Amino acid sequence: MRVVYNSFQGRFNDNPLAVYEQLRDVPGSHHTWLLDPAHAAGFPDDVRTVEVHSAEASAALGAADVVISNHHVEVPWPKRPDCLYLQTWHGTPLKHVHADIPHQSPRIARMVATFDLDVALWDVLTSPSEQAGEWLARAFRFDGESLATGSPRNDVLVGPDAGAVRAAARAGLGLEDHQTAVLYAPTWRDDQMDATGAFDFDLRLDLDAFRRRLGPDHVLLVRLHPFVSGRLRGRVPDDDPRVRDVSFVPQVSDLYLAADALVTDYSSVMFDFAVTGKPLVFYTYDFEHYRDDLRGFTFDPRPVAPGPMVRSSDEVLDALADLDAVRERWRAPYAAFRERFCSTEDGRAAERVADRARAGVLTRELT
């Protein structure tokens, strides 16, 4: 069984990593990862890699029995008829994605057209829940096999090693036991670009106010979307003990466990972090613009949000200053949100996806 993995165009993380950990010891199996040199430090030395967007990557994909990805594979490759392509995607979509984006700029429209070439190769789409699966299948116009397996990357959040992973992650980040770690993980904006036309991000959270207001017992961990992950460099000092750029920490689940609260906006990280039961704050300063002019939403989050939706940096800090009040005020909405979106997150999602991969190879061999 030859398996090729793609995570966010060349990283060693997320759903594909959790499935790899289930499959890597299968007798007779061979595993290859697509690697972006910018993220080479995140790959163990004993993992076989080929550089993404290379002829070697196309060859590895073309020879694969199974391809497991959490995003579109952007390198052209000749898919064999008996190859099983498992698309795990990377979360539940609040914002519209792909063909469901209502206001597509020429650039986004070109991206959608390119990604459609990859969607045409998918055999199985796995998703965090039945609801997420319906939204994703509609957005990608995918009418193949869809499985609500849960998110493999979230297995660790409810697994027996969660406490040890939290301790190790906090130690690696230099966090003291008494410090409250706040993870700020916003999504990207289609209309924010630099002078060269590359996607950029406008960090609207007042970092100086965070330092002053919350004091040394609070540390902000900022993780940008993979499309803009390098955009904090030069804006946040490398040696700042109070505000840390964690955009290049390989596995986001380590950050979910290390953090004591999450600040986000419209990112799918809200659904993952809700598995932990820890407080959520939504910094939605551009809600109407994002809803009406950029992406739109699969559902109106305001009636069901499991935490406060605030418009200003000061309001974010107000919520973070009294997380006990946030927990109490949003206890019931949080429970309902978890029931709706996290019910399949039982720690066995990676096992279910791996079983489907093995079943696909077995079916091929029998026929």
C-alpha positions in Angstrom: 0.0 0.0 0.0 1.6 3.2 -1.2 0.2 6.3 0.5 0.9 9.9 -0.3 -0.1 12.7 2.1 -0.8 16.4 1.5 -1.4 18.9 4.2 -1.9 22.6 3.4 0.4 22.2 0.4 3.4 20.8 2.1 3.2 20.7 5.9 3.4 17.8 8.3 0.3 18.3 10.4 -3.5 18.2 10.7 -5.8 15.4 9.6 -3.4 13.7 7.3 -0.8 13.4 10.1 -3.4 11.8 12.5 -4.3 9.2 9.8 -0.6 8.6 9.0 -0.1 7.7 12.6 -2.7 5.0 12.2 -1.3 3.7 8.9 2.4 4.0 9.1 3.0 0.6 10.8 0.7 -1.4 8.5 2.9 -4.2 7.1 4.0 -3.6 3.5 2.9 0.0 3.5 5.0 2.9 2.1 4.4 6.5 3.0 5.4 9.7 1.3 4.6 13.3 2.2 4.5 16.4 0.0 6.9 18.9 1.5 7.1 22.7 1.3 10.7 23.7 2.0 9.4 26.6 4.2 8.0 24.0 6.6 10.8 21.4 6.4 11.7 21.9 10.0 8.4 20.4 11.0 9.2 17.0 9.3 10.9 14.2 11.3 14.1 12.9 9.7 12.7 9.5 9.2 9.7 10.6 7.1 10.0 10.2 3.3 9.2 13.4 1.5 9.1 14.9 -2.0 9.0 18.6 -2.6 5.6 19.9 -3.5 5.1 21.3 -7.0 7.9 19.0 -8.3 8.1 16.3 -10.9 8.9 13.9 -8.0 5.6 14.8 -6.3 3.6 14.2 -9.5 5.3 10.8 -9.8 4.6 9.8 -6.2 1.0 10.8 -6.6 0.7 8.9 -9.8 2.0 5.8 -8.3 -0.1 6.0 -5.1 -2.7 3.5 -4.0 -4.1 6.0 -1.6 -3.9 9.8 -1.4 -4.9 11.5 1.8 -5.2 15.3 1.8 -6.8 18.1 3.8 -6.8 20.6 1.0 -6.5 20.6 -2.8 -3.5 19.0 -4.3 -2.2 21.7 -6.5 0.5 19.8 -8.4 -0.8 18.1 -11.6 -0.7 14.3 -11.3 -1.9 11.3 -13.3 -4.4 9.5 -11.0 -4.5 5.8 -11.5 -8.1 4.3 -11.9 -7.6 2.2 -8.8 -6.2 4.9 -6.6 -8.3 6.0 -3.7 -8.3 9.7 -3.0 -9.5 10.6 0.5 -10.2 14.2 1.1 -10.4 15.0 4.8 -10.7 18.8 4.3 -9.7 20.9 7.4 -12.8 21.8 9.4 -16.4 22.7 9.5 -17.1 25.7 7.3 -18.9 28.7 8.8 -17.8 30.9 5.9 -18.8 29.9 2.4 -16.1 28.1 0.5 -15.3 27.2 -3.1 -18.3 27.4 -5.4 -20.6 28.7 -2.7 -18.7 32.0 -2.3 -21.2 34.5 -3.5 -18.9 37.4 -4.5 -16.0 35.9 -6.3 -13.2 38.3 -7.4 -11.4 37.3 -10.6 -8.6 35.9 -8.5 -10.9 33.8 -6.3 -12.8 32.6 -9.4 -9.5 31.4 -10.9 -8.6 29.6 -7.7 -12.0 27.8 -7.7 -11.6 26.8 -11.3 -8.1 25.4 -10.6 -9.3 23.6 -7.5 -12.2 22.0 -9.4 -9.6 20.0 -11.3 -8.6 18.4 -8.0 -12.2 17.9 -6.8 -12.9 15.9 -9.9 -10.4 13.3 -8.6 -11.9 12.9 -5.1 -13.3 9.5 -4.2 -14.3 10.0 -0.6 -15.0 13.2 1.4 -14.7 12.9 5.2 -16.1 15.5 7.5 -16.4 16.4 11.1 -20.2 15.9 11.2 -23.2 15.2 9.0 -24.0 18.9 8.8 -20.4 19.8 7.8 -20.5 17.0 5.2 -23.6 18.5 3.6 -22.1 22.0 3.5 -18.8 20.8 2.0 -20.3 18.5 -0.6 -22.6 21.3 -1.7 -19.7 23.8 -1.9 -17.5 21.5 -3.9 -20.4 20.1 -6.0 -19.2 16.7 -4.9 -21.6 13.8 -5.3 -19.4 11.0 -4.3 -19.1 9.1 -1.1 -19.3 11.3 2.0 -18.5 10.1 5.5 -19.0 11.9 8.8 -16.0 10.5 10.6 -15.1 13.4 12.9 -11.8 15.3 12.5 -8.7 13.1 13.0 -6.7 16.1 14.2 -9.1 16.5 17.1 -8.7 12.9 18.4 -6.0 14.1 20.8 -8.3 16.7 22.3 -10.3 14.0 24.0 -7.7 11.2 24.1 -5.9 9.8 27.2 -2.8 11.8 26.4 -4.5 15.2 26.3 -3.0 16.3 29.6 0.5 15.2 28.7 0.3 16.9 25.3 -0.9 20.2 27.0 2.0 20.1 29.4 4.5 19.4 26.7 3.1 22.1 24.4 3.0 24.7 27.2 6.6 23.8 28.2 7.7 24.2 24.6 6.1 27.6 24.4 7.7 28.7 27.6 4.4 29.1 29.4 4.3 29.1 33.2 1.6 27.2 35.0 0.0 30.4 36.4 -0.2 32.1 33.0 -3.4 32.2 31.0 -2.6 31.5 27.3 -5.0 33.1 24.8 -4.9 31.7 21.3 -5.9 34.2 18.6 -6.6 32.4 15.4 -8.5 34.5 12.8 -9.2 33.5 9.2 -7.9 35.3 6.2 -9.6 38.0 4.1 -10.0 37.7 0.4 -9.6 41.5 -0.1 -6.5 42.0 2.0 -3.4 42.1 -0.2 0.0 43.7 -0.2 1.5 45.8 -3.0 2.7 42.7 -4.8 -0.8 41.2 -4.8 0.0 38.5 -2.2 -2.6 37.9 0.4 -1.9 39.9 3.6 -3.6 40.2 7.0 -4.5 43.3 9.0 -4.0 42.5 12.7 -6.8 44.5 14.3 -6.2 43.3 17.9 -4.3 46.0 19.9 -1.2 44.2 21.1 0.0 47.0 23.3 -3.4 47.2 25.0 -3.3 43.4 25.6 0.1 43.7 27.3 -1.0 46.7 29.5 -4.5 45.6 30.3 -4.0 41.9 31.2 -0.5 42.0 32.6 2.3 39.4 32.7 -0.1 36.6 33.7 -1.6 36.5 30.1 0.2 35.4 27.0 -1.2 35.9 23.5 -0.5 33.1 20.9 -1.2 34.4 17.4 -1.8 31.9 14.7 -2.7 33.1 11.2 -4.3 31.2 8.5 -1.9 29.1 6.3 -2.5 31.4 3.4 -1.0 34.3 5.4 1.1 32.5 7.9 4.3 34.5 7.4 2.6 37.9 7.7 3.4 38.5 11.4 7.1 38.5 10.8 8.4 41.9 11.6 5.2 42.9 13.3 5.7 40.8 16.4 9.2 40.7 18.0 10.7 37.2 18.0 11.7 37.6 21.7 8.4 39.1 23.0 7.4 36.9 26.0 3.8 38.3 26.0 2.8 38.0 22.3 4.0 35.0 20.4 3.7 34.2 16.7 2.7 30.5 16.6 1.7 30.4 12.9 4.5 27.9 12.2 3.8 25.5 15.1 3.2 22.3 13.1 0.1 20.9 14.8 -2.7 23.2 15.8 -4.2 20.7 18.2 -1.1 21.3 20.4 -2.1 25.0 20.6 -5.8 24.1 21.4 -4.6 22.1 24.3 -2.0 24.6 25.5 -4.4 27.5 25.3 -6.9 28.5 28.0 -9.2 30.4 25.7 -9.6 31.1 22.0 -10.3 34.4 20.2 -11.3 33.9 16.6 -13.7 35.3 14.0 -15.2 33.1 11.3 -12.6 30.4 11.2 -13.4 26.7 11.4 -11.1 26.6 14.5 -14.2 27.5 16.6 -15.7 24.1 16.0 -12.4 22.3 16.8 -11.8 24.3 20.0 -15.3 23.8 21.2 -14.4 20.1 21.7 -12.1 21.2 24.6 -15.0 23.0 26.4 -12.8 26.1 27.0 -14.0 29.7 26.5 -14.4 31.2 23.1 -14.5 34.9 22.2 -15.5 36.1 18.7 -13.8 39.2 17.4 -16.1 40.1 14.5 -15.2 43.7 13.8 -16.2 43.4 10.1 -19.2 41.1 10.4 -21.5 42.8 7.9 -18.7 43.3 5.3 -17.6 39.7 5.6 -21.2 38.4 5.4 -22.4 40.7 2.6 -19.4 41.5 0.5 -16.8 38.8 1.0 -17.8 35.3 1.9 -21.2 35.0 3.6 -22.0 32.2 6.0 -23.5 28.7 6.0 -25.7 29.8 8.9 -26.2 32.9 11.0 -23.8 32.5 13.9 -25.3 35.2 16.1 -28.1 33.2 17.7 -26.0 30.1 18.4 -22.5 31.5 19.1 -20.9 29.7 22.1 -19.3 32.9 23.3 -19.5 36.7 23.0 -19.4 38.3 19.5 -17.6 41.6 20.0 -16.7 44.5 17.6 -13.7 46.2 19.2 -10.3 45.2 20.6 -11.3 46.7 23.9 -14.3 44.4 24.1 -12.1 41.4 23.4 -9.9 42.4 26.4 -13.0 42.9 28.5 -14.0 39.3 27.8 -10.6 37.9 28.4 -10.3 39.8 31.7 -13.3 37.8 33.1 -13.3 34.4 31.5 -15.3 33.0 34.4 -18.2 35.3 33.4 -17.9 34.2 29.8 -18.1 30.5 30.9 -21.2 31.2 33.0 -23.1 33.4 30.5 -22.6 31.1 27.5 -22.8 27.8 29.3 -26.1 26.7 27.6 -25.3 28.0 24.1 -21.9 26.3 24.3 -23.5 23.0 25.2 -26.0 23.2 22.3 -23.2 24.2 19.9 -21.1 21.2 20.9 -24.1 18.9 20.6 -24.8 20.2 17.1 -21.2 20.3 15.7 -19.0 18.1 17.9 -20.9 15.0 18.6 -18.7 12.8 16.4 -15.5 13.9 18.0 -15.0 10.9 20.2 -11.3 10.3 19.7 -11.6 7.7 16.9 -11.9 9.8 13.8 -8.4 8.9 12.5 -9.2 5.2 13.0 -12.3 5.5 10.9 -10.5 7.3 8.1 -7.7 4.8 8.2 -10.2 2.0 8.1 -11.7 3.5 4.9 -8.3 3.7 3.3 -7.5 0.1 4.1 -10.9 -1.0 2.8 -10.3 0.8 -0.4 -7.0 -1.0 -1.0 -8.5 -4.4 0.0 -11.4 -3.9 -2.4 -9.0 -3.2 -5.3 -6.9 -6.3 -4.5 -10.0 -8.5 -4.4 -11.2 -7.3 -7.8 
